[in-house]
């Protein structure tokens, strides 16, 4: 949840700014030492002595630096794999004899760019290192290089936060603790100054826990995070607090675990398959025997072009509708375990759509909502869901391709296998013996390749010309 420090005195501001300066400096120092191979245990003691931090603050700084390095290593691997696939895809295109000279030259130019990027990431993998990291963001660094911001503004960007991990044994958070006194909420901060007994001097700053009330009803709109967090405080469980200074204000981000809810709406009798799309959810409900019950579509075209805050709100509205449907039907939800990678070169039109496709936010909000409401969520593999639904179920139940995909997702959550219909094998496959020896996905890959050769890549053409292609009509 988000909060903000209010009524901060000048003395408290000075203390907070100094703590942020020391903490961020400790992170950068730890980052350099970890790259040099210093052990974490030795580094934590070194940071505590060098910057006059208690051992918990030192551990937080070292852990922050370690996570930065680890995330950069993962990004290097991901980018190397993505550009490797892009290079292979372009090389495969260049093998075609039907390319015009203009298209071939364009592909060769693109291939050269992709290989340069591939070699760039290959260097870091071979050298077991990471690209240069700019603390304070690269954008602000470039603005400072161009003289667009002052030196003080650049330093403020680099030294603008402090955070503390939680500890259950210390009743929540020992260094940045939220306390309640006289029905008011304060953030108790352990400063860098010490008493004669070597105990940290603590200050208490009023904190406002955000809560949005409806102007009409006076009730909380959406999730009441404030109430959830106050209930969490009473349990004494751990929570993480991060203070970020932005535009002279001190914002607070609090991370805590939601209370575990018992699953009430299960998929024992029926389940709703969900196909996630750029403009909404395609829904298909089946029973526990895999038989079709109903289908629908929760559509929100504004998702394709709305600003980020507006898109987040629209995602929440879609998720709210879907959760209400699942609760009314008394069933669980099946979704795809999507892991999109930037390993394909696409045209500008699809690139714009893909850029706006916040599938991860939609699915994450859906999972969170189901967790809170006690709805079972089953994740399945996404391979060939759209193609199987298109070739097997769309014509049978009069569904669009997305609803066909959601039916395959729902059936896959029960463990049903999608056999190729006998009609498709008889009309499209010549050598059935070798075809029958292949696994399920290999069979559908062959079927898909044959049909695409006849109608192209548009799903509508298959739905319109299916009977002609299969020889069912003259």
C-alpha positions in Angstrom: 0.0 0.0 0.0 1.0 3.6 -0.4 1.3 6.3 2.3 2.9 9.7 2.8 4.7 11.4 5.7 2.8 14.5 6.8 3.7 17.5 9.1 7.4 16.8 8.8 9.5 19.4 10.7 12.7 20.9 9.3 14.8 19.0 11.8 13.1 15.7 10.8 13.6 16.5 7.1 17.3 17.0 7.8 17.6 13.7 9.6 15.7 11.8 6.8 17.8 13.4 4.0 21.0 12.5 5.9 19.8 8.9 6.4 19.0 8.6 2.7 22.4 9.9 1.7 24.2 7.4 3.9 22.0 4.5 2.9 22.2 5.1 -0.8 26.0 5.6 -0.5 26.2 2.3 1.3 24.3 0.6 -1.5 26.7 1.9 -4.1 29.7 0.9 -2.0 28.3 -2.6 -1.5 27.6 -2.9 -5.2 31.2 -2.2 -6.1 32.6 -4.6 -3.4 30.3 -7.4 -4.5 31.5 -7.0 -8.1 35.0 -7.3 -6.7 34.1 -10.6 -5.1 33.9 -9.6 -1.4 31.9 -12.1 0.7 28.5 -10.9 1.8 29.1 -11.7 5.5 32.4 -9.7 5.6 30.8 -6.9 3.6 27.9 -6.4 6.0 30.3 -5.9 8.9 32.4 -3.5 6.8 29.4 -1.4 5.7 28.1 -1.2 9.3 31.5 0.1 10.6 32.1 2.4 7.7 28.8 4.2 7.6 27.8 3.9 11.3 24.7 1.7 10.5 23.3 -1.0 12.7 23.7 -4.5 11.4 20.1 -4.7 10.0 20.5 -1.5 8.0 23.8 -2.8 6.7 22.3 -6.1 5.7 19.5 -4.2 3.9 22.0 -2.1 1.9 24.0 -5.2 0.9 20.9 -7.1 0.0 19.7 -4.3 -2.2 23.1 -4.2 -4.0 23.0 -8.0 -4.4 19.5 -8.0 -5.9 20.6 -5.3 -8.4 23.5 -7.4 -9.6 21.3 -10.6 -9.7 18.6 -8.8 -11.7 21.2 -7.5 -14.2 22.6 -11.0 -14.7 19.1 -12.3 -15.5 18.5 -9.4 -17.9 21.7 -10.3 -19.7 20.7 -13.9 -20.2 17.2 -12.9 -21.3 18.4 -10.4 -23.8 21.0 -12.8 -25.2 18.4 -15.5 -25.7 15.9 -13.1 -27.3 18.4 -11.7 -29.8 19.6 -15.2 -30.6 16.1 -16.2 -31.6 15.7 -13.0 -33.6 18.9 -13.8 -35.6 17.7 -17.3 -36.3 14.3 -16.1 -37.4 15.9 -13.6 -39.9 18.4 -16.2 -41.2 15.4 -18.5 -41.8 13.6 -15.8 -43.8 16.7 -15.1 -45.9 16.7 -18.8 -47.1 13.5 -18.1 -49.1 14.0 -17.7 -52.9 10.8 -15.6 -53.2 12.3 -12.5 -51.6 12.7 -9.3 -53.6 16.0 -7.5 -53.7 14.6 -4.7 -51.6 13.2 -7.0 -48.9 16.5 -9.0 -48.9 18.6 -5.9 -48.3 16.3 -4.8 -45.5 16.6 -8.2 -43.8 20.4 -8.2 -44.2 20.5 -4.7 -42.6 18.3 -5.9 -39.8 20.4 -9.1 -39.4 23.6 -7.0 -39.0 22.0 -4.9 -36.2 20.7 -8.0 -34.4 24.1 -9.7 -34.6 25.8 -6.6 -33.1 23.4 -6.7 -30.2 23.9 -10.4 -29.8 27.7 -10.0 -29.6 27.2 -7.1 -27.1 25.3 -9.4 -24.7 27.6 -12.3 -25.5 30.5 -10.3 -24.1 29.0 -10.0 -20.7 28.1 -13.7 -20.5 31.7 -14.7 -21.5 33.3 -12.2 -19.1 30.9 -13.1 -16.2 30.0 -9.5 -15.6 27.1 -7.1 -16.1 26.6 -3.8 -18.1 27.3 -0.5 -16.5 24.7 0.5 -13.9 23.7 4.1 -13.3 22.3 4.8 -9.9 19.8 7.7 -10.2 18.5 6.5 -13.6 20.2 6.8 -17.0 17.7 9.4 -18.1 18.6 11.8 -15.3 22.3 11.1 -15.9 22.0 12.1 -19.6 20.1 15.3 -18.5 23.0 16.1 -16.1 25.5 15.5 -18.9 23.6 18.0 -21.1 23.4 20.5 -18.3 19.6 20.4 -18.1 19.7 19.8 -14.3 21.9 21.1 -11.6 24.5 19.0 -9.7 22.3 19.2 -6.6 19.3 17.8 -8.5 21.4 15.0 -9.8 22.6 14.1 -6.3 19.0 14.2 -5.0 18.1 11.6 -7.6 20.9 9.3 -6.4 20.1 9.7 -2.7 16.4 9.7 -2.4 15.3 6.5 -0.6 15.8 4.3 2.4 14.1 1.0 3.2 14.0 -1.7 5.8 13.0 -5.3 5.5 10.6 -6.8 8.1 11.3 -9.2 10.9 8.6 -11.3 12.6 10.8 -11.8 15.7 10.8 -8.0 16.1 7.1 -7.5 15.8 7.0 -6.2 12.2 9.9 -3.9 11.3 12.6 -2.8 13.7 14.0 0.2 11.9 10.9 1.7 10.2 8.0 0.7 12.4 4.4 1.9 12.0 2.8 2.6 15.5 -0.6 3.9 16.6 -1.0 6.4 19.4 -4.2 8.2 20.4 -5.9 7.0 17.3 -3.1 8.5 15.1 -0.6 6.7 13.0 3.1 7.4 13.2 6.2 6.0 11.5 8.9 5.3 14.1 12.3 5.7 12.5 15.6 4.5 13.9 18.1 7.3 13.1 21.9 7.1 12.8 22.4 9.0 16.0 23.2 6.9 19.1 22.6 7.4 22.9 25.2 6.9 25.5 24.2 3.3 25.8 24.8 2.8 22.0 21.0 2.6 21.3 19.6 4.3 18.2 17.7 7.5 18.8 14.2 7.2 17.3 11.9 9.8 15.9 8.2 9.6 15.2 6.7 11.2 12.1 2.9 11.3 11.4 2.0 9.1 8.4 -1.2 9.1 6.3 -2.3 5.7 5.2 -4.1 6.3 1.9 -7.8 5.5 1.8 -10.3 6.6 -0.9 -13.9 7.1 0.2 -16.8 7.3 -2.2 -18.4 10.8 -2.4 -21.9 9.2 -2.8 -21.8 6.3 -0.3 -19.0 7.3 2.0 -17.6 3.7 1.7 -14.1 2.7 0.5 -13.8 2.3 -3.2 -12.0 -0.9 -4.1 -9.8 -2.7 -1.7 -9.5 -1.3 1.8 -5.7 -1.6 2.1 -5.6 0.6 5.2 -7.9 -1.8 7.1 -6.0 -4.8 5.9 -2.7 -3.3 7.0 -4.0 -2.2 10.4 -5.2 -5.8 10.9 -1.8 -7.0 9.8 -0.1 -4.8 12.4 -2.1 -6.5 15.2 -0.7 -10.0 14.2 2.9 -8.8 14.7 3.9 -10.3 11.3 6.7 -8.8 9.2 6.2 -6.0 6.7 8.7 -4.0 4.5 8.8 -0.2 4.5 10.5 2.0 1.9 10.6 5.8 2.0 11.1 7.6 -1.3 11.6 11.4 -1.6 10.1 12.9 -4.7 9.4 16.6 -5.3 10.1 17.5 -1.7 7.6 15.0 -0.3 8.3 11.7 1.5 6.2 8.9 0.1 6.1 5.5 1.9 5.6 2.1 0.2 4.5 -0.7 2.6 4.6 -4.3 1.5 2.9 -7.0 3.6 1.3 -10.4 3.0 -2.5 -10.6 2.6 -4.3 -12.9 5.1 -4.7 -16.4 3.7 -8.2 -17.1 2.7 -9.8 -20.5 2.4 -10.7 -21.5 -1.2 -14.5 -21.7 -1.4 -15.1 -21.6 -5.1 -13.4 -24.6 -6.6 -13.4 -26.3 -10.0 -14.9 -29.6 -8.8 -18.1 -29.3 -10.8 -17.3 -26.7 -13.5 -14.5 -24.2 -14.4 -14.2 -21.0 -16.5 -11.4 -20.9 -19.0 -9.9 -17.4 -19.6 -8.1 -16.3 -22.7 -6.4 -13.0 -22.1 -6.4 -10.5 -25.0 -5.4 -6.8 -25.5 -9.0 -5.7 -25.1 -10.4 -8.0 -22.5 -11.2 -11.6 -21.4 -12.7 -14.4 -23.4 -14.7 -16.8 -21.1 -15.8 -20.3 -21.7 -17.4 -22.5 -19.0 -17.3 -26.3 -19.1 -18.3 -29.0 -16.6 -16.0 -31.5 -15.0 -16.4 -33.9 -17.9 -15.1 -31.4 -20.4 -18.5 -30.5 -21.9 -19.4 -27.0 -23.1 -21.8 -25.0 -20.9 -21.7 -21.3 -22.1 -19.3 -18.7 -23.4 -19.0 -14.9 -23.3 -16.6 -12.0 -23.7 -15.7 -9.2 -21.3 -14.6 -6.5 -23.7 -13.0 -3.1 -22.9 -11.6 -1.5 -26.2 -10.3 1.5 -24.3 -7.5 -0.7 -22.9 -5.7 -0.4 -26.3 -5.2 3.4 -26.1 -5.9 4.6 -22.6 -3.2 6.2 -20.4 -1.5 4.0 -17.8 -3.5 5.0 -14.8 -6.7 4.7 -16.7 -5.7 1.3 -18.0 -5.0 0.1 -14.4 -8.5 1.2 -13.4 -10.1 -0.6 -16.4 -8.1 -3.8 -15.6 -9.5 -3.6 -12.1 -13.1 -3.2 -13.4 -12.7 -6.2 -15.8 -11.3 -8.4 -13.0 -14.1 -7.3 -10.7 -16.7 -8.5 -13.3 -14.9 -11.8 -13.8 -14.7 -12.5 -10.1 -18.4 -11.8 -9.6 -19.2 -14.2 -12.5 -17.1 -17.0 -10.9 -18.7 -16.5 -7.5 -22.2 -16.5 -9.0 -21.4 -19.7 -10.9 -19.6 -21.2 -7.9 -16.7 -22.4 -9.9 -12.9 -21.9 -10.3 -10.9 -20.2 -13.0 -8.3 -21.6 -15.5 -5.7 -19.2 -17.0 -2.7 -19.5 -19.3 0.8 -19.5 -17.7 2.0 -16.8 -20.1 5.6 -15.9 -20.3 6.0 -13.4 -23.2 9.5 -12.7 -24.5 10.7 -10.0 -26.9 12.2 -12.6 -29.3 10.4 -11.7 -32.5 10.6 -8.9 -34.9 7.1 -7.7 -35.7 5.6 -5.0 -37.8 4.9 -1.5 -36.3 1.2 -2.0 -36.1 1.4 -5.2 -34.0 4.3 -3.7 -32.0 2.0 -0.9 -30.9 -0.7 -3.3 -29.9 1.8 -5.6 -28.1 3.3 -2.6 -26.2 -0.1 -1.7 -24.9 -1.0 -5.3 -24.1 -0.7 -5.3 -20.3 -1.4 -9.0 -20.0 0.9 -9.4 -17.0 -1.1 -6.7 -15.1 -4.4 -8.3 -16.0 -3.4 -11.8 -14.9 -1.7 -10.5 -11.7 -4.7 -8.5 -10.7 -6.9 -11.5 -11.4 -4.8 -13.8 -9.3 -4.7 -11.4 -6.4 -8.5 -10.9 -6.6 -9.1 -14.7 -6.6 -6.7 -15.1 -3.7 -8.7 -12.6 -1.6 -12.1 -14.0 -2.6 -11.2 -17.7 -2.2 -11.5 -18.6 -5.8 -9.3 -21.5 -7.2 -7.0 -20.5 -10.0 -5.4 -23.2 -12.2 -2.5 -22.3 -14.6 -2.0 -24.4 -17.7 0.5 -24.4 -20.6 -0.6 -22.0 -23.4 0.8 -23.9 -26.4 -1.6 -24.3 -29.4 -4.7 -23.2 -27.4 -5.9 -20.8 -30.1 -5.2 -23.2 -32.9 -6.9 -26.2 -31.3 -9.9 -24.1 -30.3 -10.1 -22.7 -33.9 -9.9 -26.0 -35.7 -11.9 -28.1 -33.2 -14.5 -26.1 -31.3 -15.3 -22.8 -32.9 -17.5 -24.2 -35.7 -19.1 -26.7 -33.4 -20.4 -24.1 -30.8 -20.5 -21.0 -32.9 -17.7 -19.3 -31.0 -15.0 -16.8 -31.9 -11.4 -18.0 -31.9 -10.7 -16.5 -28.5 -13.6 -18.4 -26.9 -12.3 -21.5 -28.6 -8.9 -21.0 -27.0 -10.5 -20.4 -23.6 -12.4 -23.7 -23.9 -9.1 -25.5 -24.6 -7.6 -23.8 -21.5 -10.5 -25.0 -19.3 -10.3 -28.6 -20.6 -6.6 -28.6 -20.1 -7.0 -27.6 -16.5 -8.9 -30.9 -16.0 -6.1 -32.8 -17.8 -8.1 -33.7 -20.9 -6.1 -34.3 -24.1 -7.1 -32.7 -27.3 -7.2 -35.4 -30.0 -7.2 -34.4 -33.6 -10.8 -35.1 -35.0 -11.1 -38.0 -37.4 -12.5 -35.7 -40.1 -9.4 -33.6 -40.1 -7.1 -36.6 -40.3 -9.1 -38.2 -43.1 -9.3 -35.1 -45.2 -5.8 -33.5 -44.6 -3.4 -36.3 -43.7 -2.0 -38.6 -46.3 0.3 -40.8 -44.2 -1.7 -41.6 -41.1 0.7 -44.2 -39.7 3.6 -41.8 -39.2 1.1 -39.1 -38.1 -0.4 -41.3 -35.3 3.1 -42.0 -33.8 3.6 -38.3 -33.0 2.7 -36.6 -29.8 -0.4 -34.3 -29.3 1.3 -31.0 -30.0 3.3 -32.3 -33.0 0.0 -33.5 -34.6 -1.6 -30.1 -34.1 1.5 -28.4 -35.5 1.2 -30.5 -38.7 -2.6 -29.7 -39.0 -1.9 -26.0 -38.5 0.8 -26.0 -41.1 -1.5 -27.7 -43.7 -4.4 -25.4 -43.0 -2.3 -22.3 -43.1 -1.0 -23.4 -46.5 -4.6 -23.5 -47.8 -6.1 -20.4 -46.2 -3.2 -18.3 -44.9 -2.9 -16.9 -41.4 -6.4 -15.3 -41.0 -8.7 -17.4 -38.6 -11.8 -16.0 -40.3 -10.9 -17.6 -43.6 -10.8 -21.0 -42.0 -14.3 -20.5 -40.4 -15.7 -19.3 -43.7 -14.0 -21.9 -46.0 -13.9 -24.9 -43.7 -16.5 -26.9 -45.5 -14.9 -26.3 -48.9 -11.4 -27.1 -47.7 -12.6 -30.4 -46.1 -14.7 -31.3 -49.2 -18.0 -31.3 -47.3 -19.7 -29.2 -50.0 -19.2 -28.8 -53.7 
